[in-house]
Amino acid sequence: MPDTSQTLLLHVQQHFADSLQNCVVATGELTIQVPALEISNVCQALRDESVFGFELLIDLCGVDYLEYGNVRNHDRPRFAVVYHLLSIVNNQRIRVRAFLDDQEPVIDSVVSIWSCANWYEREAFDLFGILFDGHPDLRRILTDYGFIGHPFRKDFPLVGNVEMRYDPEKQRVVYEPVSLEERINVPRVIRDDHRYIVNAADSEVSRG
């Protein structure tokens, strides 16, 4: 039985030869990387071409690669949008990734290709600050309209920027500076076992 992921890889390489920046098969699923400017053309072809037939967008999410792996890779842009597609007809999946400009993370909307992208893109805008050009109603969906910042960015403070409460005198919601101190989560349980022993010599010294 042929490997469908490898077959799909060959079709993708042939069809998008001029757009592909990277493609890899891992755990039986193909991931391709394309320029942000090409995302509309690539997604349209992945849906409409019979060899692909990705009629379903099952997920769309933003990614913040700030300090990825604890060390910032300066050759890689900070933000990306990832699309997870499913073809029921051909029984195959594909993941599409496009990196965005750090200062102005903008990419074309795919709502006209998959209508379900509407709320996915609003979520990525709300949580990561990624702008989707051509979206019919790009506004916050999880946080309130007066929320400051984008909470899924890696540099967003854990306690937030402001806190919200209802003021009975003003009879409306008001925003105030955060009154909580930012917590640093440190494990409270110290286990007395071998995982804290550097080597046997150091262990004997510490016991002596």
Accessible surface in RSA format (square Angstrom, percent):
REM  Atomic radii and reference values for relative SASA: ProtOr
REM  Chains: A
REM  Algorithm: Lee & Richards
REM  Probe-radius: 1.40
REM  Slices: 20
REM RES _ NUM      All-atoms   Total-Side   Main-Chain    Non-polar    All polar
REM                ABS   REL    ABS   REL    ABS   REL    ABS   REL    ABS   REL
RES MET A   1   223.01 115.5 139.70  92.5  83.31 198.4 110.82  94.2 112.19 148.6
RES PRO A   2   104.73  76.3  87.96  80.2  16.77  61.0  99.79  82.4   4.94  30.7
RES ASP A   3    80.42  56.3  64.44  64.1  15.98  37.8  34.78  81.9  45.63  45.5
RES THR A   4    68.04  48.4  64.41  65.3   3.63   8.7  40.24  54.1  27.80  42.0
RES SER A   5    10.00   8.4   5.92   7.9   4.08   9.4   8.34  17.8   1.66   2.3
RES GLN A   6    81.80  45.7  81.78  59.8   0.02   0.0  31.99  68.1  49.81  37.8
RES THR A   7    57.21  40.7  56.09  56.9   1.11   2.7  43.79  58.8  13.41  20.3
RES LEU A   8     2.87   1.6   1.81   1.3   1.05   2.7   2.57   1.8   0.29   0.8
RES LEU A   9    25.44  14.2  25.44  18.2   0.00   0.0  25.44  17.9   0.00   0.0
RES LEU A  10   101.64  56.6 101.44  72.6   0.19   0.5 101.58  71.3   0.06   0.1
RES HIS A  11    61.73  33.7  59.93  41.7   1.80   4.6  43.09  44.4  18.65  21.7
RES VAL A  12     0.00   0.0   0.00   0.0   0.00   0.0   0.00   0.0   0.00   0.0
RES GLN A  13    72.36  40.5  66.37  48.5   6.00  14.3  21.20  45.1  51.16  38.8
RES GLN A  14   137.75  77.0 108.06  79.0  29.68  70.7  46.07  98.1  91.68  69.5
RES HIS A  15    84.54  46.2  55.45  38.5  29.09  74.4  52.55  54.2  31.99  37.2
RES PHE A  16    13.11   6.6  10.09   6.2   3.02   7.8  13.11   7.9   0.00   0.0
RES ALA A  17    71.73  66.0  44.06  68.0  27.67  62.9  48.17  67.8  23.56  62.4
RES ASP A  18   152.07 106.5 112.26 111.7  39.81  94.1  39.49  92.9 112.58 112.3
RES SER A  19    18.21  15.4  15.38  20.5   2.83   6.5   1.80   3.8  16.41  23.0
RES LEU A  20    38.40  21.4  14.23  10.2  24.17  60.8  14.23  10.0  24.17  65.0
RES GLN A  21   102.99  57.6  65.08  47.6  37.91  90.3  28.27  60.2  74.72  56.7
RES ASN A  22    76.27  52.6  68.51  66.2   7.76  18.7  17.50  42.1  58.77  56.8
RES CYS A  23    33.12  25.0  14.03  15.6  19.09  44.9   0.24   0.6  32.87  35.4
RES VAL A  24    77.35  50.9  73.32  66.4   4.02   9.7  77.14  67.0   0.21   0.6
RES VAL A  25    39.54  26.0  14.67  13.3  24.87  59.9  14.67  12.7  24.87  67.5
RES ALA A  26    57.99  53.3  49.47  76.3   8.52  19.4  55.72  78.5   2.27   6.0
RES THR A  27   146.82 104.4  97.87  99.2  48.95 116.7  95.28 128.0  51.54  77.9
RES GLY A  28    60.20  74.2   0.00   N/A  60.20  74.2  29.45  80.8  30.74  68.8
RES GLU A  29    36.59  21.0  34.36  26.0   2.24   5.3   7.88  15.2  28.71  23.4
RES LEU A  30     0.54   0.3   0.13   0.1   0.41   1.0   0.13   0.1   0.41   1.1
RES THR A  31    22.58  16.1  21.59  21.9   0.98   2.3  17.11  23.0   5.46   8.3
RES ILE A  32     0.29   0.2   0.00   0.0   0.29   0.7   0.29   0.2   0.00   0.0
RES GLN A  33    30.84  17.2  30.56  22.3   0.28   0.7   2.10   4.5  28.74  21.8
RES VAL A  34     0.01   0.0   0.00   0.0   0.01   0.0   0.00   0.0   0.01   0.0
RES PRO A  35    40.25  29.3  35.46  32.3   4.79  17.4  40.25  33.2   0.00   0.0
RES ALA A  36    20.64  19.0  14.75  22.8   5.89  13.4  14.93  21.0   5.71  15.1
RES LEU A  37   163.32  91.0 145.13 103.8  18.19  45.7 146.67 103.0  16.65  44.8
RES GLU A  38    58.01  33.3  58.01  43.9   0.00   0.0   7.04  13.6  50.97  41.6
RES ILE A  39     0.00   0.0   0.00   0.0   0.00   0.0   0.00   0.0   0.00   0.0
RES SER A  40    34.48  29.1  33.30  44.4   1.18   2.7  28.13  59.9   6.35   8.9
RES ASN A  41    99.47  68.6  92.23  89.1   7.24  17.4  23.64  56.9  75.84  73.3
RES VAL A  42     0.92   0.6   0.87   0.8   0.05   0.1   0.92   0.8   0.00   0.0
RES CYS A  43     0.00   0.0   0.00   0.0   0.00   0.0   0.00   0.0   0.00   0.0
RES GLN A  44    70.18  39.2  70.18  51.3   0.00   0.0  34.93  74.4  35.24  26.7
RES ALA A  45    15.94  14.7  10.97  16.9   4.97  11.3  15.49  21.8   0.45   1.2
RES LEU A  46     0.00   0.0   0.00   0.0   0.00   0.0   0.00   0.0   0.00   0.0
RES ARG A  47    78.97  33.2  68.64  35.0  10.33  24.6  16.14  22.1  62.84  38.1
RES ASP A  48    79.28  55.5  48.92  48.7  30.36  71.8  31.06  73.1  48.22  48.1
RES GLU A  49    73.21  42.0  71.49  54.1   1.72   4.1   2.77   5.4  70.45  57.5
RES SER A  50   105.17  88.9  82.32 109.9  22.86  52.7  55.79 118.8  49.38  69.2
RES VAL A  51    57.93  38.1  43.28  39.2  14.66  35.3  52.07  45.2   5.87  15.9
RES PHE A  52     0.08   0.0   0.08   0.0   0.00   0.0   0.08   0.0   0.00   0.0
RES GLY A  53    14.46  17.8   0.00   N/A  14.46  17.8  13.94  38.2   0.52   1.2
RES PHE A  54     0.00   0.0   0.00   0.0   0.00   0.0   0.00   0.0   0.00   0.0
RES GLU A  55    64.65  37.1  52.32  39.6  12.33  29.4  43.84  84.8  20.82  17.0
RES LEU A  56    70.31  39.2  69.73  49.9   0.58   1.5  70.31  49.4   0.00   0.0
RES LEU A  57     7.73   4.3   0.00   0.0   7.73  19.4   0.00   0.0   7.73  20.8
RES ILE A  58    68.10  38.8  48.87  36.4  19.24  46.4  53.51  38.5  14.59  39.6
RES ASP A  59    54.21  38.0  54.21  54.0   0.00   0.0  13.72  32.3  40.49  40.4
RES LEU A  60     0.90   0.5   0.00   0.0   0.90   2.3   0.00   0.0   0.90   2.4
RES CYS A  61    43.78  33.1  40.79  45.5   2.99   7.0  25.21  63.9  18.57  20.0
RES GLY A  62     7.75   9.6   0.00   N/A   7.75   9.6   0.00   0.0   7.75  17.4
RES VAL A  63    39.80  26.2  37.46  33.9   2.34   5.6  39.80  34.6   0.00   0.0
RES ASP A  64     5.37   3.8   0.29   0.3   5.09  12.0   0.29   0.7   5.09   5.1
RES TYR A  65    22.30  10.4  20.67  11.8   1.63   4.2   9.09   6.8  13.22  16.3
RES LEU A  66    35.79  19.9  33.69  24.1   2.10   5.3  33.69  23.7   2.10   5.6
RES GLU A  67   112.11  64.4 103.34  78.2   8.77  20.9  19.89  38.5  92.22  75.3
RES TYR A  68   123.06  57.5 116.14  66.1   6.92  18.0  70.45  52.9  52.61  64.9
RES GLY A  69    62.69  77.3   0.00   N/A  62.69  77.3  37.41 102.7  25.27  56.6
RES ASN A  70   142.31  98.1 115.22 111.3  27.09  65.2  27.03  65.1 115.28 111.4
RES VAL A  71   112.68  74.1 104.89  95.0   7.79  18.8 108.17  94.0   4.52  12.2
RES ARG A  72    61.13  25.7  49.80  25.4  11.33  27.0  17.92  24.5  43.21  26.2
RES ASN A  73    70.03  48.3  62.30  60.2   7.73  18.6  20.57  49.5  49.46  47.8
RES HIS A  74   161.07  88.0 128.93  89.6  32.14  82.2  88.85  91.6  72.23  84.0
RES ASP A  75   138.65  97.1 105.54 105.0  33.11  78.3  34.48  81.2 104.16 103.9
RES ARG A  76    60.22  25.3  56.36  28.7   3.87   9.2  10.15  13.9  50.08  30.3
RES PRO A  77    52.29  38.1  45.65  41.6   6.63  24.1  51.55  42.6   0.73   4.6
RES ARG A  78    29.64  12.4  29.64  15.1   0.00   0.0   4.83   6.6  24.81  15.0
RES PHE A  79     1.41   0.7   1.41   0.9   0.00   0.0   1.41   0.9   0.00   0.0
RES ALA A  80     0.00   0.0   0.00   0.0   0.00   0.0   0.00   0.0   0.00   0.0
RES VAL A  81     0.00   0.0   0.00   0.0   0.00   0.0   0.00   0.0   0.00   0.0
RES VAL A  82    11.29   7.4  11.29  10.2   0.00   0.0  11.29   9.8   0.00   0.0
RES TYR A  83     0.00   0.0   0.00   0.0   0.00   0.0   0.00   0.0   0.00   0.0
RES HIS A  84    41.80  22.8  41.80  29.1   0.00   0.0  22.45  23.1  19.34  22.5
RES LEU A  85     1.09   0.6   0.00   0.0   1.09   2.7   0.00   0.0   1.09   2.9
RES LEU A  86    34.12  19.0  34.12  24.4   0.00   0.0  34.12  24.0   0.00   0.0
RES SER A  87     0.00   0.0   0.00   0.0   0.00   0.0   0.00   0.0   0.00   0.0
RES ILE A  88   111.74  63.6  95.92  71.5  15.82  38.1  99.26  71.5  12.48  33.9
RES VAL A  89   126.49  83.2  94.13  85.2  32.36  78.0 101.04  87.8  25.45  69.0
RES ASN A  90    50.95  35.1  32.24  31.2  18.71  45.0  14.63  35.2  36.32  35.1
RES ASN A  91   124.20  85.6 114.17 110.3  10.03  24.1  25.08  60.4  99.12  95.8
RES GLN A  92    25.63  14.3  18.33  13.4   7.30  17.4  11.56  24.6  14.07  10.7
RES ARG A  93   118.97  50.0 110.52  56.3   8.45  20.1  28.35  38.7  90.62  54.9
RES ILE A  94     0.43   0.2   0.00   0.0   0.43   1.0   0.00   0.0   0.43   1.2
RES ARG A  95    71.90  30.2  71.90  36.7   0.00   0.0  16.29  22.3  55.61  33.7
RES VAL A  96     0.00   0.0   0.00   0.0   0.00   0.0   0.00   0.0   0.00   0.0
RES ARG A  97    43.63  18.3  43.63  22.2   0.00   0.0   4.24   5.8  39.39  23.9
RES ALA A  98     0.00   0.0   0.00   0.0   0.00   0.0   0.00   0.0   0.00   0.0
RES PHE A  99    27.36  13.7  15.55   9.6  11.81  30.7  15.78   9.6  11.58  33.2
RES LEU A 100     5.01   2.8   0.00   0.0   5.01  12.6   4.89   3.4   0.11   0.3
RES ASP A 101    84.72  59.3  70.05  69.7  14.67  34.7  33.80  79.6  50.92  50.8
RES ASP A 102    49.78  34.9  37.78  37.6  12.00  28.4  17.94  42.2  31.84  31.8
RES GLN A 103   158.15  88.4 133.09  97.3  25.05  59.7  52.47 111.7 105.67  80.1
RES GLU A 104   126.03  72.4 118.99  90.0   7.05  16.8  36.05  69.7  89.98  73.5
RES PRO A 105     8.80   6.4   8.80   8.0   0.00   0.0   8.80   7.3   0.00   0.0
RES VAL A 106    63.05  41.5  49.33  44.7  13.72  33.1  49.33  42.9  13.72  37.2
RES ILE A 107     5.20   3.0   0.00   0.0   5.20  12.5   5.20   3.7   0.00   0.0
RES ASP A 108    52.96  37.1  51.36  51.1   1.59   3.8   8.50  20.0  44.46  44.3
RES SER A 109    14.78  12.5   4.21   5.6  10.57  24.4   3.97   8.4  10.81  15.1
RES VAL A 110     0.00   0.0   0.00   0.0   0.00   0.0   0.00   0.0   0.00   0.0
RES VAL A 111    25.72  16.9  21.32  19.3   4.40  10.6  21.32  18.5   4.40  11.9
RES SER A 112   107.50  90.8  67.24  89.7  40.26  92.7  58.02 123.6  49.48  69.3
RES ILE A 113    12.79   7.3   4.40   3.3   8.40  20.2   4.73   3.4   8.07  21.9
RES TRP A 114    10.97   4.4   6.71   3.3   4.25  10.0  10.97   5.8   0.00   0.0
RES SER A 115    92.21  77.9  78.81 105.2  13.39  30.8  43.13  91.9  49.07  68.7
RES CYS A 116    64.11  48.5  46.28  51.6  17.83  41.9  46.94 118.9  17.17  18.5
RES ALA A 117     0.00   0.0   0.00   0.0   0.00   0.0   0.00   0.0   0.00   0.0
RES ASN A 118    40.25  27.8  40.25  38.9   0.00   0.0   8.18  19.7  32.08  31.0
RES TRP A 119   170.46  68.4 168.42  81.5   2.04   4.8 151.29  80.7  19.17  31.1
RES TYR A 120    63.70  29.7  63.20  36.0   0.50   1.3  34.19  25.7  29.52  36.4
RES GLU A 121     0.00   0.0   0.00   0.0   0.00   0.0   0.00   0.0   0.00   0.0
RES ARG A 122    21.68   9.1  21.68  11.1   0.00   0.0   0.12   0.2  21.56  13.1
RES GLU A 123    65.31  37.5  65.31  49.4   0.00   0.0  10.81  20.9  54.50  44.5
RES ALA A 124     2.94   2.7   0.37   0.6   2.57   5.8   2.61   3.7   0.34   0.9
RES PHE A 125    36.69  18.4  36.69  22.7   0.00   0.0  36.69  22.2   0.00   0.0
RES ASP A 126     0.06   0.0   0.00   0.0   0.06   0.1   0.06   0.1   0.00   0.0
RES LEU A 127    12.95   7.2  12.95   9.3   0.00   0.0  12.95   9.1   0.00   0.0
RES PHE A 128    20.86  10.4  20.86  12.9   0.00   0.0  20.86  12.6   0.00   0.0
RES GLY A 129     7.81   9.6   0.00   N/A   7.81   9.6   1.00   2.8   6.81  15.2
RES ILE A 130     0.00   0.0   0.00   0.0   0.00   0.0   0.00   0.0   0.00   0.0
RES LEU A 131    78.92  44.0  78.92  56.5   0.00   0.0  78.92  55.4   0.00   0.0
RES PHE A 132     4.51   2.3   0.00   0.0   4.51  11.7   0.31   0.2   4.19  12.0
RES ASP A 133    91.06  63.8  79.34  79.0  11.72  27.7  14.49  34.1  76.57  76.4
RES GLY A 134    68.25  84.2   0.00   N/A  68.25  84.2  38.87 106.7  29.38  65.8
RES HIS A 135    20.53  11.2   0.33   0.2  20.21  51.7   0.33   0.3  20.21  23.5
RES PRO A 136    91.21  66.5  49.81  45.4  41.40 150.5  60.99  50.4  30.22 187.8
RES ASP A 137    58.44  40.9  53.32  53.1   5.12  12.1  24.65  58.0  33.79  33.7
RES LEU A 138    51.53  28.7  22.82  16.3  28.71  72.2  22.84  16.0  28.69  77.2
RES ARG A 139   101.65  42.7  98.85  50.4   2.80   6.7  42.66  58.3  59.00  35.8
RES ARG A 140    33.74  14.2  28.69  14.6   5.05  12.0   7.38  10.1  26.36  16.0
RES ILE A 141    50.35  28.6  23.06  17.2  27.28  65.8  26.66  19.2  23.68  64.3
RES LEU A 142   111.84  62.3  76.02  54.4  35.82  90.0  78.79  55.3  33.05  88.9
RES THR A 143    28.14  20.0  14.60  14.8  13.54  32.3  20.03  26.9   8.11  12.3
RES ASP A 144    54.92  38.5  42.05  41.9  12.86  30.4  40.82  96.1  14.10  14.1
RES TYR A 145   170.66  79.7 144.67  82.3  25.99  67.6 117.60  88.4  53.06  65.4
RES GLY A 146    35.16  43.4   0.00   N/A  35.16  43.4  24.34  66.8  10.83  24.3
RES PHE A 147    57.23  28.6  48.19  29.8   9.04  23.5  48.27  29.3   8.96  25.6
RES ILE A 148    93.95  53.5  88.59  66.0   5.36  12.9  91.85  66.1   2.10   5.7
RES GLY A 149    25.52  31.5   0.00   N/A  25.52  31.5  18.98  52.1   6.55  14.7
RES HIS A 150    38.44  21.0  35.87  24.9   2.58   6.6  12.61  13.0  25.84  30.1
RES PRO A 151    38.98  28.4  22.88  20.9  16.10  58.5  22.88  18.9  16.10 100.1
RES PHE A 152   115.83  57.9 103.56  64.1  12.27  31.9 107.98  65.5   7.85  22.5
RES ARG A 153    60.30  25.3  55.89  28.5   4.41  10.5   6.93   9.5  53.37  32.3
RES LYS A 154   121.74  59.4  89.90  55.2  31.84  75.8  69.76  62.8  51.97  55.4
RES ASP A 155    90.83  63.6  60.00  59.7  30.83  72.9  36.40  85.7  54.42  54.3
RES PHE A 156    34.95  17.5  20.35  12.6  14.59  38.0  23.41  14.2  11.54  33.0
RES PRO A 157    42.34  30.9  35.34  32.2   7.00  25.4  42.24  34.9   0.11   0.7
RES LEU A 158   139.98  78.0 105.32  75.4  34.65  87.1 109.07  76.6  30.91  83.2
RES VAL A 159    48.20  31.7  24.05  21.8  24.14  58.2  32.76  28.5  15.43  41.9
RES GLY A 160    15.22  18.8   0.00   N/A  15.22  18.8  10.01  27.5   5.20  11.6
RES ASN A 161    63.98  44.1  43.10  41.6  20.88  50.3  15.99  38.5  47.99  46.4
RES VAL A 162    44.89  29.5  27.84  25.2  17.04  41.1  27.84  24.2  17.04  46.2
RES GLU A 163    59.95  34.4  54.60  41.3   5.35  12.7  31.70  61.3  28.25  23.1
RES MET A 164   108.43  56.2  78.71  52.1  29.72  70.8  73.63  62.6  34.80  46.1
RES ARG A 165   110.19  46.3 101.35  51.7   8.84  21.1  61.16  83.6  49.03  29.7
RES TYR A 166   128.56  60.0 110.02  62.6  18.53  48.2  87.97  66.1  40.58  50.0
RES ASP A 167    15.39  10.8  15.39  15.3   0.00   0.0   0.82   1.9  14.56  14.5
RES PRO A 168    94.22  68.7  81.46  74.3  12.76  46.4  82.77  68.3  11.45  71.2
RES GLU A 169   163.15  93.7 128.84  97.5  34.31  81.7  51.43  99.5 111.72  91.2
RES LYS A 170   120.85  59.0  95.90  58.8  24.95  59.4  61.61  55.5  59.24  63.1
RES GLN A 171   137.52  76.9 115.88  84.7  21.63  51.5  20.05  42.7 117.47  89.1
RES ARG A 172   129.03  54.2 123.55  63.0   5.48  13.0  55.88  76.4  73.15  44.3
RES VAL A 173    66.41  43.7  55.54  50.3  10.87  26.2  55.54  48.3  10.87  29.5
RES VAL A 174    11.66   7.7  10.58   9.6   1.09   2.6  11.66  10.1   0.00   0.0
RES TYR A 175    92.45  43.2  64.16  36.5  28.29  73.6  55.59  41.8  36.86  45.4
RES GLU A 176    54.78  31.5  52.92  40.0   1.86   4.4  22.41  43.3  32.37  26.4
RES PRO A 177   110.83  80.8 103.24  94.1   7.59  27.6 105.76  87.3   5.07  31.5
RES VAL A 178    38.31  25.2  13.04  11.8  25.26  60.9  13.04  11.3  25.26  68.5
RES SER A 179    88.64  74.9  52.76  70.4  35.88  82.7  47.31 100.7  41.34  57.9
RES LEU A 180   128.53  71.6 116.83  83.6  11.71  29.4 118.21  83.0  10.32  27.8
RES GLU A 181   157.66  90.5 140.88 106.6  16.79  40.0  59.74 115.6  97.92  79.9
RES GLU A 182    95.43  54.8  70.71  53.5  24.72  58.8  22.57  43.7  72.85  59.5
RES ARG A 183   177.04  74.3 168.20  85.7   8.84  21.1  69.09  94.4 107.95  65.4
RES ILE A 184   149.16  84.9 123.91  92.3  25.25  60.9 126.70  91.2  22.46  60.9
RES ASN A 185   118.01  81.4  86.86  83.9  31.15  75.0  37.72  90.8  80.29  77.6
RES VAL A 186   102.81  67.7  86.49  78.3  16.32  39.3  87.88  76.4  14.93  40.5
RES PRO A 187   110.80  80.8  90.51  82.5  20.29  73.8 102.58  84.7   8.22  51.1
RES ARG A 188   225.37  94.6 190.03  96.9  35.35  84.2  73.25 100.1 152.13  92.2
RES VAL A 189    96.04  63.2  89.96  81.4   6.08  14.6  92.84  80.7   3.20   8.7
RES ILE A 190   137.14  78.0 111.61  83.1  25.53  61.5 111.61  80.4  25.53  69.3
RES ARG A 191   118.81  49.9 113.84  58.0   4.97  11.8  25.26  34.5  93.55  56.7
RES ASP A 192   154.05 107.9 118.98 118.4  35.06  82.9  41.29  97.2 112.76 112.5
RES ASP A 193    47.33  33.2  34.49  34.3  12.84  30.4  34.47  81.1  12.86  12.8
RES HIS A 194   146.15  79.9 136.15  94.6  10.00  25.6  95.80  98.7  50.35  58.6
RES ARG A 195   140.71  59.1 104.73  53.4  35.98  85.7  45.54  62.2  95.17  57.7
RES TYR A 196   121.91  56.9  93.47  53.2  28.43  74.0  83.12  62.5  38.79  47.8
RES ILE A 197    77.19  43.9  56.32  42.0  20.87  50.3  60.27  43.4  16.92  45.9
RES VAL A 198   127.99  84.2  94.90  85.9  33.09  79.7 101.61  88.3  26.37  71.5
RES ASN A 199    71.05  49.0  62.33  60.2   8.72  21.0  37.78  90.9  33.27  32.2
RES ALA A 200    78.95  72.6  67.32 103.9  11.63  26.5  71.96 101.3   6.99  18.5
RES ALA A 201    68.17  62.7  57.23  88.3  10.93  24.9  65.28  91.9   2.89   7.7
RES ASP A 202    71.45  50.1  66.40  66.1   5.05  11.9  22.11  52.0  49.34  49.2
RES SER A 203    13.81  11.7   8.94  11.9   4.86  11.2   9.16  19.5   4.65   6.5
RES GLU A 204   108.82  62.5 102.58  77.6   6.24  14.9  44.75  86.6  64.07  52.3
RES VAL A 205   120.45  79.3 103.28  93.5  17.16  41.4 109.93  95.5  10.51  28.5
RES SER A 206    93.78  79.2  54.21  72.3  39.58  91.2  52.74 112.3  41.04  57.5
RES ARG A 207   178.37  74.9 140.63  71.7  37.73  89.8  57.73  78.9 120.64  73.1
RES GLY A 208   101.31 124.9   0.00   N/A 101.31 124.9  55.53 152.4  45.78 102.5
END  Absolute sums over single chains surface
CHAIN  1 A    13616.5      10872.1       2744.4       7491.3       6125.2
END  Absolute sums over all chains
TOTAL         13616.5      10872.1       2744.4       7491.3       6125.2
